[in-house]
Amino acid sequence: MSMIPPSAGNLRGAVDLSSLVNRAQAPSAGPGAAAAPGAPAGATAGVVPSLVLEGSDATFTEFIELSNTVPVIVDLKAEWAEASKELSAVLAKVVTEYAGRIVLVGIEAEANPQLAQAFQAQSVPTVAALVGGRPVSLFQGSYPEQEVRAIIEQVLQLAAQNGVTGTVAVDGAPDAGDAEPVEEPLPPHHAEAYEAIARGDYATAIAEYQTAIAQNPRDALAVAGLAQVKLLDRLDGKSLDEIRGAAAANPGNLDAQLLVADLDVSGGHVDDAFDRLLTLFPKQDQPGKDAIRTRLLELFEVVGPEDPRVTQARRRLAGLLY
């Protein structure tokens, strides 16, 4: 069978929300009740009580539905933790400035153990996102406002690549549902890359991101975008069975092992991918080690540099290098 190329929104390490998504009960009317999945880009898709909401184990299915229209930032927090309170204030400020293009939901971690476990919240604050019903791991701990803004921009870019480009209006606000959202224009090469991705032209998207990086080597979003689209390109048109079969039949073929690691990352099996490549590393000649190191650095960008699994894999790679 042909494998559907993984979408950018599920490239960062996935967490299991199936127990919440598959509840027998129908979602109750709530923040996502008026939101219609698949709304036209830029269209106001519904009305919410606020852009900063509170959720729980019992109501979280509503936010999964809402994430089909706008990205939902998930703030797993605790009132007793000062760092958590400070970050929640920063998240609320930044999300509100996007005027309905993104929504924040706060979750009291201790009072909602099912969500805390699902999002692997080992400490507070833990921040994640929902894009098109899919979870996206973001970061743990307190972050300064500038870095929070950069992360939310990246979430919006991932959402755009998945077609999640609607807006919501706040109930009771003037002209709720009627105001035209003001979209900040993307940098030219980013815009060209997105258009190319939308039509499946990954080669052009790669070239656009490479040009953006050449013009500004510190363009972190372009670096992440390049890594993601390269992964899409490598997996494009290949089947799950084809990739896994080739790797199993040719354990000594480095290209086959690199590709199955790509597949694992695209499916959220991040630890499996990193372990496969780091286990292979010592057995390779220098060109093989260089190829594994290059691929790992790209996959680190795909998963997210702040992800604890990336931090652990970086330490393991450093130990093998030195």
C-alpha positions in Angstrom: 0.0 0.0 0.0 1.1 3.6 -0.5 2.0 5.5 2.6 0.5 9.0 3.0 3.5 11.3 3.5 3.5 12.4 7.2 2.3 15.9 7.8 4.5 18.5 9.4 2.2 18.8 12.4 2.8 15.2 13.6 6.6 15.2 13.1 7.3 16.3 16.6 7.1 13.5 19.1 3.5 12.3 19.5 1.8 11.4 22.7 -1.1 9.0 23.1 -4.5 10.7 23.4 -6.5 7.8 22.1 -8.2 7.2 25.5 -9.6 10.7 25.3 -10.4 10.9 21.6 -12.2 7.5 21.6 -14.5 8.1 24.6 -18.0 6.6 24.0 -19.8 9.8 25.0 -20.4 12.5 22.4 -18.5 15.8 22.9 -20.6 18.2 24.8 -21.2 21.7 23.6 -18.3 23.8 24.5 -15.4 25.9 23.2 -15.2 23.9 20.0 -19.0 23.5 19.4 -19.2 26.1 16.7 -16.0 25.3 15.0 -16.2 23.4 11.7 -13.2 21.2 10.7 -12.0 22.0 7.3 -13.0 25.7 7.4 -11.6 27.8 4.5 -8.2 29.3 5.2 -8.5 32.6 7.0 -12.3 32.2 7.7 -13.7 32.8 11.2 -14.9 29.3 12.1 -16.7 29.8 15.4 -17.0 31.5 18.7 -15.3 30.7 22.0 -15.9 32.1 25.5 -12.3 33.3 25.6 -9.0 32.8 23.8 -7.6 31.6 27.2 -9.6 28.7 28.5 -9.5 26.0 31.2 -9.8 22.3 30.4 -9.9 19.0 32.3 -9.8 15.3 31.7 -13.6 15.4 31.3 -13.8 18.3 28.7 -10.6 17.8 26.7 -12.3 16.2 23.7 -13.7 19.6 23.0 -10.3 21.1 22.5 -9.2 18.2 20.3 -12.2 19.1 18.1 -11.3 22.8 18.2 -7.8 22.0 17.0 -9.2 21.1 13.6 -9.9 24.8 13.2 -7.1 26.6 15.1 -4.0 25.3 16.9 -4.5 24.8 20.6 -1.7 25.5 23.0 -1.9 23.2 26.1 -0.4 24.6 29.3 -0.1 21.9 32.0 0.4 23.9 35.1 0.1 24.2 38.9 -1.0 27.1 41.0 1.6 26.5 43.6 4.5 26.7 41.2 5.6 30.3 40.7 7.4 29.5 37.4 4.3 27.9 36.1 2.2 31.0 37.0 4.6 33.3 35.3 4.7 31.2 32.1 0.9 30.9 32.0 0.8 34.7 32.1 3.3 34.9 29.2 1.4 32.3 27.2 -1.9 34.2 27.7 -0.4 37.5 26.6 1.1 36.1 23.5 -1.8 33.9 22.4 -4.3 36.8 22.9 -2.2 39.0 20.5 -2.9 36.6 17.7 -6.6 37.6 17.8 -8.2 34.2 17.3 -5.6 32.4 15.2 -4.6 30.3 18.2 -6.2 29.3 21.5 -4.7 28.5 24.9 -6.1 25.9 27.3 -4.8 25.6 30.8 -4.8 22.2 32.6 -4.2 21.8 36.3 -1.8 18.9 36.1 -2.4 17.4 39.6 -6.2 17.6 39.3 -6.2 16.0 35.8 -3.9 13.0 36.0 -5.1 11.4 32.8 -4.0 14.4 30.8 -0.8 14.8 32.8 0.1 11.2 31.9 -0.9 11.5 28.3 1.3 14.5 27.8 4.1 13.0 29.8 4.2 15.9 32.2 7.0 15.0 34.5 7.1 18.5 35.8 5.2 21.8 35.6 5.0 23.8 33.5 4.8 21.4 30.5 3.6 23.0 27.2 2.3 21.1 24.2 0.0 21.9 21.3 -2.9 20.3 19.4 -2.9 20.7 15.6 -5.6 18.9 13.6 -6.3 16.6 16.5 -2.7 15.6 16.8 -0.5 16.4 19.8 2.8 18.2 19.4 5.4 18.2 22.1 6.8 21.7 22.8 8.8 22.2 26.0 9.0 21.9 29.7 10.0 24.5 32.2 9.9 28.3 32.1 10.8 30.2 28.9 11.3 33.9 28.3 8.6 35.7 26.3 10.8 36.1 23.1 11.3 32.3 22.9 7.7 31.6 23.6 6.7 33.8 20.7 9.2 32.0 18.4 7.7 28.6 19.5 4.1 29.8 18.9 5.2 31.1 15.4 6.5 27.6 14.7 3.3 26.0 15.8 1.3 28.3 13.5 3.6 27.4 10.6 3.1 23.7 11.3 -0.6 24.3 11.5 -0.5 26.1 8.1 1.2 23.1 6.5 -1.7 20.9 7.8 -4.4 23.2 6.6 -5.4 24.4 10.1 -5.7 28.1 9.3 -9.1 29.1 10.6 -9.9 31.7 13.3 -12.2 31.9 16.2 -13.9 35.0 17.7 -14.6 35.7 21.4 -18.3 35.5 22.4 -19.5 39.0 23.2 -16.6 40.8 21.6 -17.5 43.6 19.1 -18.3 42.2 15.7 -17.5 38.7 16.9 -17.3 36.4 13.8 -17.3 39.3 11.4 -13.9 40.9 11.7 -11.4 40.1 9.1 -8.2 38.7 10.6 -5.0 40.5 9.9 -2.4 38.0 8.8 1.2 38.8 9.2 2.9 38.1 5.8 5.4 35.3 5.8 9.0 36.0 4.7 9.1 35.5 1.0 11.2 32.3 0.9 9.0 30.8 3.7 5.9 31.6 1.8 7.3 30.0 -1.4 8.3 26.9 0.6 4.8 26.5 2.0 3.2 26.9 -1.4 5.6 24.3 -2.8 4.8 21.9 0.1 1.1 22.3 -0.5 1.5 21.1 -4.1 3.9 18.3 -3.2 6.9 20.0 -4.8 9.4 19.2 -2.0 12.5 20.0 -4.1 11.4 23.6 -4.6 10.5 23.9 -0.9 14.0 22.6 0.0 15.6 25.1 -2.3 13.6 28.0 -0.8 14.5 27.1 2.8 18.2 26.7 1.8 18.1 30.2 0.3 16.5 31.6 3.5 19.2 30.0 5.6 21.9 31.3 3.3 20.5 34.8 3.7 20.1 34.4 7.5 21.9 31.5 9.1 20.1 32.2 12.4 16.7 31.7 10.9 15.7 28.8 13.2 12.3 28.4 11.5 13.9 27.9 8.2 16.3 25.4 9.6 13.4 23.4 11.2 11.4 23.7 8.0 14.2 22.4 5.9 14.7 19.4 8.1 10.9 18.6 8.0 10.5 19.0 4.3 13.7 16.8 3.7 12.0 14.1 5.7 8.8 14.4 3.7 10.8 14.2 0.5 12.7 11.1 1.6 9.5 9.3 2.5 7.4 10.5 -0.4 5.9 7.7 -2.5 7.3 4.9 -0.3 5.2 2.4 1.6 5.5 1.3 5.2 6.0 -2.3 4.2 8.6 -1.3 1.6 10.7 0.7 4.1 10.5 -1.8 6.9 11.0 -4.8 4.7 14.2 -3.3 3.1 15.6 -2.5 6.5 14.9 -6.0 7.8 16.3 -7.7 4.7 19.4 -5.6 4.6 20.6 -4.9 8.1 24.0 -3.8 6.8 22.6 -1.3 4.3 23.0 2.1 5.9 20.6 3.9 3.5 17.8 1.4 4.4 18.4 1.9 8.1 18.4 5.7 7.8 15.1 5.5 6.0 13.4 3.4 8.6 14.6 5.8 11.2 12.9 8.6 9.2 9.8 6.5 9.2 9.9 6.0 13.0 10.3 9.7 13.6 7.4 10.5 11.3 5.2 8.1 13.2 6.2 9.4 16.6 8.6 6.5 17.5 11.4 8.9 18.3 13.3 6.8 20.8 13.3 3.9 18.4 14.7 6.0 15.6 17.5 7.6 17.7 18.5 4.2 19.2 18.7 2.5 15.8 21.1 5.1 14.4 23.2 5.5 17.6 23.6 1.7 17.8 24.7 1.6 14.2 27.1 4.5 14.6 30.2 2.7 16.1 30.0 0.0 13.5 30.4 2.4 10.5 33.5 3.6 8.7 34.0 7.4 8.7 31.7 8.2 5.8 29.0 6.1 7.4 29.5 7.9 10.7 29.3 11.2 9.0 26.0 10.2 7.3 24.4 9.1 10.6 25.5 12.2 12.4 24.1 14.4 9.6 20.8 12.6 9.7 20.6 12.7 13.4 21.1 16.5 13.5 18.2 16.8 10.9 15.9 14.6 13.0 16.8 16.6 16.1 15.4 19.6 14.3 12.3 17.7 13.3 11.5 16.5 16.8 12.5 19.8 18.4 15.8 20.8 20.0 14.2 21.2 23.4 12.6 17.8 23.5 14.2 15.7 26.3 14.6 12.8 23.9 16.7 15.0 21.7 18.8 16.1 24.7 19.4 12.5 25.7 20.3 11.5 22.2 22.7 14.4 21.8 24.5 13.4 24.9 24.8 9.8 23.6 26.1 11.0 20.2 28.6 13.3 21.9 29.9 10.3 23.9 30.4 8.3 20.7 32.1 11.2 18.9 34.5 12.0 21.7 
